[in-house]
Amino acid sequence: MQVSVENTGPLERRMTVQLPAEQVDQEIDNRLKSLARTARLDGFRPGKVPMRVIKQRFGRQVEQEVANELIGSSFQEALSQQNLRPAGGPRFEPGEIQAGQGLEYVAIFEVYPEFEPAGLEGVEIEKPAVEVSEADVDAMIDKLRQQRASWESVERPAKEGDQVTVDFKGTIEGEPFEGGEGSGMQVEIGSGRMIDGFEEGLVGAKAGDELTLDLKFPEDYGKSELAGKPVQFAVKVTQVAEPKLPEVDEDFARSLGIEDGSVESLRSEIQRNMQRELDAALKAVVKDRAFEALLAANEIEVPAALVDEEIQRLSEEMHQQLGGNSQGLNLPGSLFEDKARRRVTLGLIIGEIVKRNGIQVDPERVRSTVENIAASYEKPEEVVRWYYENQEALASAQTLVLEEQVVEWILGQAKVSEKPCSFDELIEMRQAANS
């Protein structure tokens, strides 16, 4: 077998493989002889069909089968001979088999980039410094009270934060439209759930007032037939209500799952939950910043085939998240390209760091990670058992741990500084990192 390789791009290779005539002819001859022993053709007894008839009847079919099998088997041998590692599947350009001339084919594929990860000495990574304060716990309790607020009717004009019950009828150029009419709808002023101007137009209104609101649908409104069009709403206010927050007492604590009803127990539980959220957010933010530093220091070419595979994977994830709402939705690959390229690039760099530094997954940390995940479930021991019986799930936990170990390696290389921030600021950072 003769193999030659041409570089047709930074990562693309064009490999030409020539298989000797003796090997090809021998394989074809063996296949034809095997057929001759079993072939059943009219006018001939089984196993007595002349070879020339076998060749006439099955020759082209056998040649094609042999060519496909030889290409498949010789391709891996040729890669090994040339010390090449393909990224993604190859594209074959097979040649014709001709008696006495062997077989020549071309395989076009991309290879993994070869590079040495750049050192991170001197690279600065800022780590948020934050603790859960009593004020943070107070703010969380206020949020929980607002979530459990009841509404109490008032006789004053409506203001920001009130709930206004309205009957309304919308028209476009004097004509009603589908979905433009409602009765007894409760609108919370400041929630941003209505189109611009609707909630603001209710400020100052009292029960019994009738209003006319001249507004405009947003240009990107969900219903294209209404997008960007001016609309007039005739509105009648039937009730104005203000939020009534529950007292922070035994009943409130019990409603949040605190069995003894103690407010101190409630604060302790909230503090523990917030600390878990803080730890996870801090880990995610530092990981994102460490990986950004890694990407900035290592600008490498990545195989288009791997990016395409990741785009497909992200698209499938999006369809799964949307569920039934994704039917007929054709999401363009460009929507996922940047994220896919980032993932592939990071994966290649991390893989090289792991290999060159002999980093191995710590099984004790994997166990701890699985137990932390399981802690939020009703029966954590069953969740732990499920992870260790499910190889795919366990592999995801191992990947998380390996990434954490690489982050520690990066932080050990880089210059790390701390910057104080609030709990809410850290949560916002985490949301930005995940977007």
N, C-alpha and C positions, 0 to 999 in steps of 0.2 A: 504494500500500500504506500502510495506517494501522497504527501500532504504539503500544500503550500498555503500561506496565510498572507493576506493583504490588508493593511490598515486603511479603511475607507472613511474613518472619522475618529474623533477622540476615543470613543469606546467601541465603535462598530468594526467588526472583522468580517472579511470575505474569505472563507476557507474552501479551497478546491481539493477534492479527494479523488484519487485515481485508484481503482481496484484492478488488480491484474486479471488478464483474460482467463488464465488457468483457473483462478478461484471462482470467477463468475460462471464460466462454461461448465465447470465441475458441479456447481450448485444447481444449474439449470438441468444438466444431464441427470443428476440424482433425482430431482423432482419429477422429471419426465418418466424415468424408469419406475418410480413409485406409482405414478399414475397408470402406467401401462399394466401394472399388476392388478389394478382394481377397476379400471375403466370399463364401462358397459356401453358398447355402441352397436347399433343395428347391423346385422350381417356378420358379427364376430362373436366368438365365444369369450367369456370373461377371462382376462389375462392373456388372450391370444391376438390382441389388436397390434398390428405392425407399428414399429416405432415411427415410421414416416407419417402414418395416419395420426398418431398421437401428437406429433409435432405440428401437423397441419391444423389439427383441431384445438389443441391446447397451448401451442407454442407461445403466442403473444401474452396469453393470460399468465403463464408460468414465468415468462420474462419479467412481467410487471410485478408479480408477487416477489420474485427473487430480488429485483431491484429495490423494492420497498424494505424488505427485510435486511438486505445488505447495507442500505443507507442507515437504517436504524441502529444496527449493531456496530458498524464501522465508525459512525459519528462519535460515539463516546470514546472509542479507541483513539481516534484522531485528536480529540480534545486532550486526552491524557498525554499523547505523544508530543503535542505542542504546548503542554502545560497551560491550557486556557480554561477559564471558569466562566461559562456563559451566564448572563443575567436575562432571564426570560427565555421563551422558546425560540428556536431558529426558524428561518424561512429557507426552504430547500428549493434549489433549481436543479432537478434531476436531468441527467442526460439520457440518451437512448442506448440501450444495450445492442451491441452488434457483435455477431459471432467472431471470436478471435481478437476482439479489440477491447474487451473488458468493459468497465463502467466508470464514468466520470460524473461527479455531481458537485454542486456548489452549495454551501451552507452560509447564510448571512445571519449574524447575530451580534448582540452586544456583550461586552465582558464587564465584570466588576472593576471599578477603578482601583488602581494600586497607588497608595499614598501613605505617608507617615503623619499621624495626627500632630498638629502643631502644639507646642508647649503653651501653657497658659500663665506662665510666670509673669507677674506684673499686671495681668488683666484684673480689673476691678469689678467685683460683684457686690451689690448692696443688699443686705439682708434686713428685712423689717424687724424691729424690736417692739414687741407688743405684749401686754398682759390683759387679762380680763379683770376689769376694775368693778367696784361696787356700782359706779355710775353706768357701766355697760349692762350690769344685771338689772338696774332700775329701768334702763331704756328697753330692755327685752321684755320686762314685765309690762311696761306701757304698751308695747306692741301686742302682747297677748291680750291685754284688756281691750284694746281697740278691735282685735279680731272677734272678741266676744261681746262687743257692744250691742245694746238694744236701742231701739229708736222710740223717742218720746215726742208726741205731737206738741207743737208750740204755736202761739198766736202772733208771733212777731214775723218781720220780713226774713226771707231766707238769706243765709250767708255761707261762706266757704266752709265745707265739712258737713253741711246739713244734707238731709235726704228729702228731696222734693218729689211728691207724687203728682203726675201730670197725665192729662189726656191730650193727644196731639194729632194733627192732621197736616201732612206735608203736600205741597203742590209744586210742580215745575211748569212754569209758563201758564199757571192757572189750572193745570191738569193734575189729578192725583196720580200716584205711581205705586207700584207694588212694594209693600213693606213700609210705606210712608205714613201709616196710621197706627195709633196705639192707644190703649186705655188702661189707666191705673198703673202706668210704668213708673218705677221708682228710680230716680236719678240722684246720684250722690255728687254734689258740686265739688269739683276738684279731682274727681277720679280719672278724668280724661277718657272716659269710655264713649262719649258722644262726639260728634264732629265738632270742629272748632267753632266756638261761639254759642253752642246750645247751652252748656252748663253755665257759662258766664252770663248768658241772657236771663237766667233764673235768679240771679243775685238781686235781692231787694223785693222779690215777689212774695205775696202773702196768699193764703188759702182763699180761693174765690176769684183771684186775679186772672184776667185773660190777656195774653201777650201775642204779638206777632214778631217772629224772628226771621230776618232776612239773612240767609247764610249761603255757604257754597260748599259743595262736596269736595273733598281733597282730590287732587289730580291722580293719586294712586289708590283711590277708593276701590274696595273689593269688587263691586259691581260696575263693570266697564260702562254700562249704559247710563250710569249716574255720575261717573268720575268727572270732576271739574265743572259740573253744572250748578247754576244758582238755584237755590231752593227756598221756599217760604214755608214756615211752620206756624200754624195757628195753635196756640198752647193754652190750656186751661189748667191752673194750679188747683189741686184738690186738697193737698195737705203739705205742711212743712213740719219736719221732725228733726230733732237734734239728737246726737249720740249720747247715750247714757252708759258710762263705763262701769263695769262691776267693781265693787270694793275688793281690795286685796285682803281677803279674810279666809277663814277655814273653808267656806263653800267654794271659793275661787280656787284654792289650793287643791281640794278634792276633785274639782272639775278637770284639773290638769294631771290627774293620776297620782297625787300625793296621798297615800292611804291614811296617814295620821292627821292630815289637814293642817299641819304646822306650816306657817309662812316661812320660818327659818329653813325647814326641810325643802320647801319650794325653791327658795333662793339658792340653797346648796345644789339642788338638782339642776337648776338653770345654769349655775356656774360651771358644773361638771360638763353639761352638754355644750356650753359655749367654749369651754377649754378644748374639748374634742374637736369642735369645728375650727377653733383657732389653730390647733396643731396641724390639722389636715390642710387648712388654707396656707399656713406658713410653709409647709412642706411643698405644696403645689407651686407657690410663688417662687421660692428659692430654686426649685427644679426648673421652672420655666426660664428664670434668669441665667442659671448655669448652662442650660442647653442653648440659650441665645448666644452666650459668650462662646460656646463651643462652635456654633454655626459661623459666627463672625470670624473666628480664627481659622476655620477650615472651609475654604471655598473650593468645592470639588465638583467635577462632572458626575452626573448621576445617569444611569441607564434609563432611557425613555420607556423601555418595556416595564420596568419596575414602577415608574410613575403612573403609567397607564393602568397597571394592576391595582395600585393604591386608589386611583380615581374611581375605578369600578367598585372597590370595596367600600369607599366612602359613600358612593351613590346608593349602594345596597343598604348601608346603615341608615341613610336618610329615608329611604322608602320604608324600611322597617319601623322607624320612629313615627312616620306619618300614618302607617297602617292603611286602613281603607281609604284615607284621604289622598293616597298617592296614585290611585288608579287613573291611568291616562296621563299622568304627569311625566313629561320628558325633560329631565334635568340635564342641562348641558355639562359636558365634562369640564369645561373651563371654570365652572362654579367651584370645583374642588381642586383645581390644579395646584394652586399655591400651597394649600394645606398638604396635599399629597406629596409634593416635591419636598416640603419641609420634613415630613415624616420619613421619607425614603432617605434623604440626606442624613438626618439624625441617626437613623438605623445603621447606616453604613459606617458613620464615624464612631458611634458607640461600639459597634461590633469590632472595629479595628482596635479601639482602646482596650476592650475586654481581652482580645486575643494577645495583644502586645504586652499587657500588664498582668496576664494570668489571673484575671478577676473571675472568681467562681461564685455561684449563687450560694449564699449562706442559708442552709436548711433551717437553722433555728430562727432566723429572721423571717423566712417564709412561713413557718408555723405561727410566729407572732402576728404576722400580717393577716393570715387567714383568721386567727382568733379575734383580732380587732374588727375585721369585717363581720364576723359572725356575732359579735357582741350586741349589735343593734337588732338582732332577730330574737323571737320569742324563745326558740330552742337552739341556742348557739352550738351545742355539742353536735346536733344533727347537721348543721350547716358545715361545721368543720369536717365531719365525716364525709359529707357530700363532696367537698373540695378534693379530699384525698382519694376519693373513688372516681373522680372525673378528671381525666388527664388534661383536657382542654382548660378547665377552670383552674386547675393547679398550675398549669403553664402560665396563665395570665398573672397569677400571684407571684410566680417566680420571675416573670418579666418585670413586674413592679419593683421587686426587691433588687434585681440586677441594676435597674435604672437608678435606684436610690444609692447603690454602691458606687455607680459611676459618678453620680452627683457629688458624693463624698470625695471621690478622687479629684474631681474638678475643683471643689472648694479647697482641697489640700494644695492644689497647684496655684490657685488664684489668690488675689489680695481681697479679703472679705472685710467689709465695713458694715456697721449697723446704723440704722436710722429709725428713731422712734416713730411710731404711728399709732392710730387708734384701731380698735377692733373693726369698726365699720369700714375704715380705709383699707384694711387688710382684706376684708371680704370683697370689696370692690376690685382690688388688685387680682384676686383669684378669679373673679368673673371675667376680667379683661384677659387674663392668661388663658382661660378656657374658650374664649370666643374665636 
